Amino acid sequence: MKTVVVTGATSGIGLAACRELAKLGYGIIGVGRNADRCAGTAEALQGEFPEASIAYFCADLSRQAEVLRVGREIRSHVEEKCEGKLRALVSNAGGVRSYYTTTEDGYETVFALNHLAGFLLSHALLPCLKAGGGRLLVTSSASHKGTRVNWRDIMFRRRYNPLAVYKQSKLLNALFAFGFRDRFSGLGVSAACVDPGLVRTEIGLKDTGGLVKFVWGLRMKRGVEPEVPARAFARLIDAEEPPRALYYRGAKPARHSRQVNRKNADRLWNLSEQLSGAHREEAKT
Ligand SMILES: NC(=O)c1ccc[n+]([C@@H]2O[C@H](COP(=O)([O-])OP(=O)(O)OC[C@H]3O[C@@H](n4cnc5c(N)ncnc54)[C@H](OP(=O)(O)O)[C@@H]3O)[C@@H](O)[C@H]2O)c1
Protein backbone atom coordinates (compact mmCIF):
# COMPACT_ATOMS: atom_id res chain seq x y z
CA MET A 1 0.00 0.00 0.00
CA LYS A 2 1.28 3.47 -0.87
CA THR A 3 1.30 5.98 1.95
CA VAL A 4 0.90 9.74 2.08
CA VAL A 5 1.46 12.28 4.84
CA VAL A 6 -0.94 15.23 4.91
CA THR A 7 -0.49 18.14 7.31
CA GLY A 8 -3.50 20.18 8.34
CA ALA A 9 -5.52 16.99 8.02
CA THR A 10 -8.25 17.72 10.55
CA SER A 11 -10.31 20.15 8.48
CA GLY A 12 -10.75 21.89 5.15
CA ILE A 13 -8.62 20.95 2.16
CA GLY A 14 -6.28 18.60 4.06
CA LEU A 15 -9.11 16.51 5.50
CA ALA A 16 -10.88 16.32 2.14
CA ALA A 17 -7.58 15.26 0.50
CA CYS A 18 -7.22 12.46 3.08
CA ARG A 19 -10.70 11.25 2.18
CA GLU A 20 -10.01 11.29 -1.59
CA LEU A 21 -6.72 9.46 -1.11
CA ALA A 22 -8.24 6.86 1.24
CA LYS A 23 -10.88 6.25 -1.44
CA LEU A 24 -8.06 5.46 -3.87
CA GLY A 25 -6.56 2.97 -1.42
CA TYR A 26 -3.69 5.09 -0.02
CA GLY A 27 -2.53 4.68 3.56
CA ILE A 28 -3.08 8.00 5.33
CA ILE A 29 -0.86 9.66 7.89
CA GLY A 30 -2.58 12.85 9.00
CA VAL A 31 -1.10 15.61 11.13
CA GLY A 32 -3.24 18.01 13.16
CA ARG A 33 -2.67 20.35 16.09
CA ASN A 34 -5.43 19.22 18.43
CA ALA A 35 -5.39 15.75 20.00
CA ASP A 36 -9.18 15.37 20.22
CA ARG A 37 -9.70 16.53 16.63
CA CYS A 38 -6.96 14.16 15.46
CA ALA A 39 -8.52 11.21 17.29
CA GLY A 40 -12.05 12.12 16.14
CA THR A 41 -10.99 12.56 12.51
CA ALA A 42 -9.02 9.30 12.47
CA GLU A 43 -12.02 7.46 13.88
CA ALA A 44 -14.44 9.02 11.39
CA LEU A 45 -12.18 8.23 8.41
CA GLN A 46 -11.61 4.68 9.64
CA GLY A 47 -15.40 4.28 9.89
CA GLU A 48 -15.79 5.48 6.30
CA PHE A 49 -12.90 3.37 4.98
CA PRO A 50 -12.67 0.27 7.18
CA GLU A 51 -9.97 -1.31 4.99
CA ALA A 52 -7.73 1.75 4.99
CA SER A 53 -4.62 2.27 7.09
CA ILE A 54 -5.24 5.54 8.92
CA ALA A 55 -2.93 7.09 11.52
CA TYR A 56 -3.02 10.60 12.95
CA PHE A 57 -0.22 12.43 14.74
CA CYS A 58 -0.68 15.55 16.81
CA ALA A 59 1.77 18.48 16.71
CA ASP A 60 1.70 22.25 16.84
CA LEU A 61 3.63 22.82 13.64
CA SER A 62 4.38 26.45 14.43
CA ARG A 63 6.92 25.14 17.01
CA GLN A 64 10.10 23.74 15.55
CA ALA A 65 10.66 21.23 18.37
CA GLU A 66 7.19 19.85 17.70
CA VAL A 67 7.81 19.59 13.95
CA LEU A 68 10.95 17.67 14.70
CA ARG A 69 9.29 15.37 17.22
CA VAL A 70 6.40 14.52 14.91
CA GLY A 71 8.83 14.08 12.01
CA ARG A 72 10.70 11.48 14.05
CA GLU A 73 7.50 9.72 15.06
CA ILE A 74 6.20 9.61 11.50
CA ARG A 75 9.54 8.32 10.21
CA SER A 76 9.51 5.46 12.76
CA HIS A 77 5.93 4.66 11.80
CA VAL A 78 6.77 4.65 8.08
CA GLU A 79 9.83 2.48 8.68
CA GLU A 80 7.86 -0.01 10.79
CA LYS A 81 4.62 -0.16 8.84
CA CYS A 82 5.24 1.19 5.34
CA GLU A 83 8.63 -0.27 4.37
CA GLY A 84 10.17 3.16 4.95
CA LYS A 85 8.54 4.55 1.81
CA LEU A 86 6.33 7.58 1.25
CA ARG A 87 4.48 8.34 -1.96
CA ALA A 88 3.85 11.96 -0.98
CA LEU A 89 4.03 14.67 1.63
CA VAL A 90 1.24 17.22 1.30
CA SER A 91 2.51 20.26 3.17
CA ASN A 92 -0.79 21.96 3.66
CA ALA A 93 -1.23 23.18 7.27
CA GLY A 94 -1.64 26.91 7.33
CA GLY A 95 -3.30 29.79 9.03
CA VAL A 96 -3.84 33.52 9.32
CA ARG A 97 -3.26 35.89 12.22
CA SER A 98 -4.77 39.34 12.64
CA TYR A 99 -1.88 40.61 14.74
CA TYR A 100 1.83 40.09 15.09
CA THR A 101 2.41 37.07 17.34
CA THR A 102 5.52 34.99 17.85
CA THR A 103 6.20 31.33 18.48
CA GLU A 104 8.39 29.91 21.25
CA ASP A 105 11.27 30.05 18.73
CA GLY A 106 10.76 33.81 18.45
CA TYR A 107 9.45 33.73 14.88
CA GLU A 108 6.32 35.36 13.51
CA THR A 109 3.61 32.69 13.71
CA VAL A 110 2.35 32.70 10.10
CA PHE A 111 5.90 32.58 8.75
CA ALA A 112 6.72 29.72 11.14
CA LEU A 113 3.56 27.71 10.43
CA ASN A 114 2.92 28.37 6.75
CA HIS A 115 6.55 28.17 5.64
CA LEU A 116 9.18 26.97 8.12
CA ALA A 117 7.18 23.95 9.32
CA GLY A 118 7.01 22.51 5.80
CA PHE A 119 10.68 23.24 5.23
CA LEU A 120 11.66 21.35 8.38
CA LEU A 121 9.18 18.47 8.08
CA SER A 122 10.20 17.76 4.49
CA HIS A 123 13.82 17.44 5.64
CA ALA A 124 12.78 15.07 8.43
CA LEU A 125 10.84 12.91 5.97
CA LEU A 126 13.29 13.15 3.08
CA PRO A 127 14.71 9.63 3.57
CA CYS A 128 11.18 8.18 3.27
CA LEU A 129 10.39 10.35 0.23
CA LYS A 130 13.63 9.28 -1.42
CA ALA A 131 12.92 5.61 -0.70
CA GLY A 132 9.42 5.92 -2.15
CA GLY A 133 10.30 8.08 -5.19
CA GLY A 134 7.94 10.51 -3.48
CA ARG A 135 6.30 13.82 -4.29
CA LEU A 136 6.18 16.95 -2.20
CA LEU A 137 3.06 19.03 -2.78
CA VAL A 138 2.81 22.39 -1.07
CA THR A 139 -0.51 24.21 -0.81
CA SER A 140 0.15 27.67 -2.19
CA SER A 141 -2.39 30.15 -3.53
CA ALA A 142 -3.04 32.57 -6.37
CA SER A 143 -2.61 35.23 -3.68
CA HIS A 144 1.18 34.72 -4.04
CA LYS A 145 0.83 36.81 -7.20
CA GLY A 146 1.05 40.57 -6.85
CA THR A 147 3.41 40.41 -3.91
CA ARG A 148 7.14 40.23 -3.21
CA VAL A 149 9.19 38.84 -0.39
CA ASN A 150 9.72 41.52 2.22
CA TRP A 151 13.41 40.64 2.61
CA ARG A 152 14.14 43.60 4.88
CA ASP A 153 11.59 42.43 7.41
CA ILE A 154 10.41 38.97 6.39
CA MET A 155 8.50 38.49 9.65
CA PHE A 156 6.77 41.88 9.43
CA ARG A 157 8.04 42.91 12.84
CA ARG A 158 7.79 46.61 12.02
CA ARG A 159 4.46 46.89 10.26
CA TYR A 160 2.10 43.93 10.43
CA ASN A 161 -0.62 43.54 7.84
CA PRO A 162 -2.49 40.20 7.97
CA LEU A 163 -3.19 40.05 4.25
CA ALA A 164 0.39 40.99 3.25
CA VAL A 165 1.79 38.42 5.68
CA TYR A 166 -0.49 35.66 4.38
CA LYS A 167 0.19 36.48 0.72
CA GLN A 168 3.92 36.49 1.32
CA SER A 169 3.65 33.09 3.05
CA LYS A 170 2.02 31.66 -0.09
CA LEU A 171 4.83 33.11 -2.23
CA LEU A 172 7.30 31.46 0.16
CA ASN A 173 5.46 28.15 -0.41
CA ALA A 174 6.08 28.42 -4.15
CA LEU A 175 9.73 29.42 -3.62
CA PHE A 176 10.22 26.51 -1.25
CA ALA A 177 8.83 24.07 -3.83
CA PHE A 178 11.20 25.62 -6.40
CA GLY A 179 14.20 25.17 -4.09
CA PHE A 180 13.21 21.65 -3.11
CA ARG A 181 12.92 20.60 -6.75
CA ASP A 182 16.29 22.07 -7.56
CA ARG A 183 17.98 20.18 -4.79
CA PHE A 184 16.22 16.85 -4.68
CA SER A 185 14.70 16.02 -8.07
CA GLY A 186 18.00 14.33 -8.96
CA LEU A 187 17.35 11.97 -6.04
CA GLY A 188 13.97 10.98 -7.45
CA VAL A 189 11.87 13.27 -5.25
CA SER A 190 9.67 15.75 -7.12
CA ALA A 191 8.06 18.90 -5.80
CA ALA A 192 5.27 21.19 -6.91
CA CYS A 193 2.84 23.60 -5.40
CA VAL A 194 -0.90 23.67 -5.81
CA ASP A 195 -3.24 26.64 -5.89
CA PRO A 196 -6.53 25.19 -4.63
CA GLY A 197 -8.59 28.20 -5.75
CA LEU A 198 -10.96 29.94 -3.37
CA VAL A 199 -12.25 27.24 -1.04
CA ARG A 200 -15.05 27.32 1.52
CA THR A 201 -13.11 26.51 4.70
CA GLU A 202 -12.90 28.17 8.09
CA ILE A 203 -9.27 29.24 7.78
CA GLY A 204 -10.01 32.94 8.27
CA LEU A 205 -12.36 32.28 11.19
CA LYS A 206 -9.69 30.62 13.34
CA ASP A 207 -7.12 32.46 15.49
CA THR A 208 -8.23 35.80 14.02
CA GLY A 209 -9.96 38.96 15.21
CA GLY A 210 -13.28 40.50 14.18
CA LEU A 211 -12.25 42.24 10.95
CA VAL A 212 -10.51 39.22 9.38
CA LYS A 213 -13.41 37.01 10.47
CA PHE A 214 -15.90 39.41 8.91
CA VAL A 215 -14.04 39.68 5.60
CA TRP A 216 -13.39 35.93 5.32
CA GLY A 217 -16.98 35.15 6.38
CA LEU A 218 -18.17 37.02 3.28
CA ARG A 219 -15.44 35.79 0.94
CA MET A 220 -15.63 32.10 1.81
CA LYS A 221 -19.23 31.95 0.58
CA ARG A 222 -17.92 32.30 -2.97
CA GLY A 223 -15.50 29.41 -2.55
CA VAL A 224 -15.77 25.85 -3.83
CA GLU A 225 -16.13 22.90 -1.49
CA PRO A 226 -12.82 21.41 -0.23
CA GLU A 227 -13.52 18.24 -2.24
CA VAL A 228 -12.70 20.15 -5.44
CA PRO A 229 -9.01 20.86 -4.68
CA ALA A 230 -8.80 17.56 -2.79
CA ARG A 231 -9.48 15.69 -6.02
CA ALA A 232 -6.68 17.67 -7.69
CA PHE A 233 -4.22 16.68 -4.96
CA ALA A 234 -5.29 13.05 -5.31
CA ARG A 235 -4.83 13.19 -9.09
CA LEU A 236 -1.33 14.66 -8.82
CA ILE A 237 -0.33 12.04 -6.26
CA ASP A 238 -1.93 9.11 -8.05
CA ALA A 239 -0.69 9.95 -11.56
CA GLU A 240 1.96 7.53 -12.75
CA GLU A 241 4.30 10.36 -13.74
CA PRO A 242 5.34 12.80 -11.02
CA PRO A 243 4.25 16.42 -11.54
CA ARG A 244 6.42 18.10 -14.18
CA ALA A 245 5.32 21.67 -13.63
CA LEU A 246 6.21 23.70 -10.57
CA TYR A 247 2.83 25.35 -10.12
CA TYR A 248 -0.64 23.89 -10.56
CA ARG A 249 -4.04 25.46 -10.39
CA GLY A 250 -6.04 22.44 -9.29
CA ALA A 251 -4.44 19.60 -11.23
CA LYS A 252 -3.53 21.74 -14.26
CA PRO A 253 -0.17 23.42 -14.78
CA ALA A 254 -0.55 27.18 -14.46
CA ARG A 255 1.53 30.34 -14.48
CA HIS A 256 3.14 31.54 -11.31
CA SER A 257 4.47 34.96 -10.44
CA ARG A 258 7.83 36.07 -11.83
CA GLN A 259 8.93 36.46 -8.23
CA VAL A 260 9.13 32.67 -8.16
CA ASN A 261 12.66 32.41 -9.48
CA ARG A 262 15.95 30.77 -8.56
CA LYS A 263 17.47 33.88 -7.02
CA ASN A 264 14.60 34.29 -4.54
CA ALA A 265 14.32 30.53 -3.98
CA ASP A 266 18.02 30.24 -3.07
CA ARG A 267 17.84 33.26 -0.83
CA LEU A 268 14.84 31.81 1.00
CA TRP A 269 16.48 28.40 1.24
CA ASN A 270 19.60 29.86 2.86
CA LEU A 271 17.56 31.93 5.29
CA SER A 272 15.34 28.96 6.18
CA GLU A 273 18.43 26.85 6.85
CA GLN A 274 19.72 29.51 9.20
CA LEU A 275 16.39 29.88 10.98
CA SER A 276 15.92 26.15 11.48
CA GLY A 277 19.60 25.18 11.51
CA ALA A 278 19.96 23.22 14.72
CA HIS A 279 16.66 21.43 14.23
CA ARG A 280 17.38 20.61 10.61
CA GLU A 281 20.67 18.97 11.53
CA GLU A 282 18.85 16.89 14.12
CA ALA A 283 16.14 16.02 11.59
CA LYS A 284 18.77 14.41 9.36
CA THR A 285 19.92 11.94 12.03
N1 LIG B 1 -9.40 28.18 1.81
C1 LIG B 1 -8.88 28.77 0.73
O1 LIG B 1 -9.58 29.47 -0.05
C2 LIG B 1 -7.42 28.60 0.42
C3 LIG B 1 -6.95 29.16 -0.78
C4 LIG B 1 -5.60 29.02 -1.09
C5 LIG B 1 -4.76 28.32 -0.23
N2 LIG B 1 -5.25 27.79 0.93
C6 LIG B 1 -4.30 27.06 1.78
O2 LIG B 1 -4.83 25.78 2.05
C7 LIG B 1 -4.22 25.27 3.25
C8 LIG B 1 -5.31 24.62 4.10
O3 LIG B 1 -6.20 25.63 4.50
P1 LIG B 1 -7.79 25.42 4.59
O4 LIG B 1 -8.41 26.52 3.82
O5 LIG B 1 -8.15 24.02 4.33
O6 LIG B 1 -8.03 25.83 6.14
P2 LIG B 1 -8.40 24.96 7.42
O7 LIG B 1 -9.64 24.21 7.20
O8 LIG B 1 -8.33 25.90 8.56
O9 LIG B 1 -7.19 23.92 7.50
C9 LIG B 1 -5.98 24.25 8.09
C10 LIG B 1 -5.42 23.01 8.71
O10 LIG B 1 -4.16 23.32 9.36
C11 LIG B 1 -4.26 22.93 10.72
N3 LIG B 1 -3.43 23.80 11.55
C12 LIG B 1 -3.62 25.11 11.83
N4 LIG B 1 -2.66 25.55 12.66
C13 LIG B 1 -1.85 24.49 12.92
C14 LIG B 1 -0.71 24.30 13.72
N5 LIG B 1 -0.19 25.30 14.45
N6 LIG B 1 -0.14 23.08 13.76
C15 LIG B 1 -0.67 22.05 13.04
N7 LIG B 1 -1.74 22.17 12.26
C16 LIG B 1 -2.33 23.37 12.21
C17 LIG B 1 -5.73 23.08 11.05
O11 LIG B 1 -6.06 22.40 12.25
P3 LIG B 1 -7.54 22.60 12.95
O12 LIG B 1 -8.47 21.67 12.22
O13 LIG B 1 -7.27 22.20 14.35
O14 LIG B 1 -7.92 24.04 12.79
C18 LIG B 1 -6.33 22.46 9.82
O15 LIG B 1 -6.22 21.06 9.86
C19 LIG B 1 -3.51 26.45 3.90
O16 LIG B 1 -2.13 26.34 3.65
C20 LIG B 1 -4.08 27.65 3.16
O17 LIG B 1 -3.16 28.72 3.12
C21 LIG B 1 -6.55 27.91 1.27
The ligand as an SDF file (V2000), in Angstrom:
LIG
                    3D

 48 52  0  0  0  0  0  0  0  0999 V2000
   -9.4040   28.1800    1.8120 N   0  0  0  0  0  0  0  0  0  0  0  0
   -8.8770   28.7690    0.7340 C   0  0  0  0  0  0  0  0  0  0  0  0
   -9.5790   29.4690   -0.0480 O   0  0  0  0  0  0  0  0  0  0  0  0
   -7.4230   28.5980    0.4210 C   0  0  0  0  0  0  0  0  0  0  0  0
   -6.9520   29.1560   -0.7770 C   0  0  0  0  0  0  0  0  0  0  0  0
   -5.5960   29.0220   -1.0910 C   0  0  0  0  0  0  0  0  0  0  0  0
   -4.7570   28.3190   -0.2300 C   0  0  0  0  0  0  0  0  0  0  0  0
   -5.2460   27.7880    0.9260 N   0  0  0  0  0  0  0  0  0  0  0  0
   -4.3030   27.0560    1.7810 C   0  0  0  0  0  0  0  0  0  0  0  0
   -4.8260   25.7780    2.0540 O   0  0  0  0  0  0  0  0  0  0  0  0
   -4.2230   25.2720    3.2510 C   0  0  0  0  0  0  0  0  0  0  0  0
   -5.3070   24.6240    4.1010 C   0  0  0  0  0  0  0  0  0  0  0  0
   -6.2050   25.6280    4.5040 O   0  0  0  0  0  0  0  0  0  0  0  0
   -7.7870   25.4200    4.5910 P   0  0  0  0  0  0  0  0  0  0  0  0
   -8.4080   26.5170    3.8150 O   0  0  0  0  0  0  0  0  0  0  0  0
   -8.1500   24.0210    4.3320 O   0  0  0  0  0  0  0  0  0  0  0  0
   -8.0300   25.8280    6.1360 O   0  0  0  0  0  0  0  0  0  0  0  0
   -8.3990   24.9640    7.4240 P   0  0  0  0  0  0  0  0  0  0  0  0
   -9.6410   24.2060    7.1970 O   0  0  0  0  0  0  0  0  0  0  0  0
   -8.3290   25.8970    8.5620 O   0  0  0  0  0  0  0  0  0  0  0  0
   -7.1920   23.9240    7.4960 O   0  0  0  0  0  0  0  0  0  0  0  0
   -5.9760   24.2540    8.0860 C   0  0  0  0  0  0  0  0  0  0  0  0
   -5.4150   23.0060    8.7130 C   0  0  0  0  0  0  0  0  0  0  0  0
   -4.1620   23.3210    9.3560 O   0  0  0  0  0  0  0  0  0  0  0  0
   -4.2630   22.9330   10.7250 C   0  0  0  0  0  0  0  0  0  0  0  0
   -3.4250   23.8020   11.5480 N   0  0  0  0  0  0  0  0  0  0  0  0
   -3.6190   25.1120   11.8290 C   0  0  0  0  0  0  0  0  0  0  0  0
   -2.6610   25.5530   12.6570 N   0  0  0  0  0  0  0  0  0  0  0  0
   -1.8540   24.4920   12.9170 C   0  0  0  0  0  0  0  0  0  0  0  0
   -0.7120   24.3000   13.7170 C   0  0  0  0  0  0  0  0  0  0  0  0
   -0.1910   25.3010   14.4490 N   0  0  0  0  0  0  0  0  0  0  0  0
   -0.1410   23.0790   13.7610 N   0  0  0  0  0  0  0  0  0  0  0  0
   -0.6660   22.0520   13.0430 C   0  0  0  0  0  0  0  0  0  0  0  0
   -1.7440   22.1680   12.2640 N   0  0  0  0  0  0  0  0  0  0  0  0
   -2.3340   23.3750   12.2070 C   0  0  0  0  0  0  0  0  0  0  0  0
   -5.7330   23.0830   11.0540 C   0  0  0  0  0  0  0  0  0  0  0  0
   -6.0630   22.3980   12.2540 O   0  0  0  0  0  0  0  0  0  0  0  0
   -7.5370   22.5990   12.9480 P   0  0  0  0  0  0  0  0  0  0  0  0
   -8.4720   21.6710   12.2230 O   0  0  0  0  0  0  0  0  0  0  0  0
   -7.2710   22.1960   14.3470 O   0  0  0  0  0  0  0  0  0  0  0  0
   -7.9170   24.0420   12.7950 O   0  0  0  0  0  0  0  0  0  0  0  0
   -6.3330   22.4640    9.8190 C   0  0  0  0  0  0  0  0  0  0  0  0
   -6.2220   21.0640    9.8630 O   0  0  0  0  0  0  0  0  0  0  0  0
   -3.5130   26.4510    3.8990 C   0  0  0  0  0  0  0  0  0  0  0  0
   -2.1270   26.3430    3.6540 O   0  0  0  0  0  0  0  0  0  0  0  0
   -4.0780   27.6480    3.1570 C   0  0  0  0  0  0  0  0  0  0  0  0
   -3.1580   28.7240    3.1240 O   0  0  0  0  0  0  0  0  0  0  0  0
   -6.5530   27.9130    1.2690 C   0  0  0  0  0  0  0  0  0  0  0  0
  1  2  1  0
  2  3  2  0
  2  4  1  0
  4  5  1  0
  4 48  2  0
  5  6  2  0
  6  7  1  0
  7  8  2  0
  8  9  1  0
  8 48  1  0
  9 10  1  0
  9 46  1  0
 10 11  1  0
 11 12  1  0
 11 44  1  0
 12 13  1  0
 13 14  1  0
 14 15  2  0
 14 16  1  0
 14 17  1  0
 17 18  1  0
 18 19  2  0
 18 20  1  0
 18 21  1  0
 21 22  1  0
 22 23  1  0
 23 24  1  0
 23 42  1  0
 24 25  1  0
 25 26  1  0
 25 36  1  0
 26 27  1  0
 26 35  1  0
 27 28  2  0
 28 29  1  0
 29 30  1  0
 29 35  2  0
 30 31  1  0
 30 32  2  0
 32 33  1  0
 33 34  2  0
 34 35  1  0
 36 37  1  0
 36 42  1  0
 37 38  1  0
 38 39  2  0
 38 40  1  0
 38 41  1  0
 42 43  1  0
 44 45  1  0
 44 46  1  0
 46 47  1  0
M  CHG  2   8   1  16  -1
M  END
$$$$
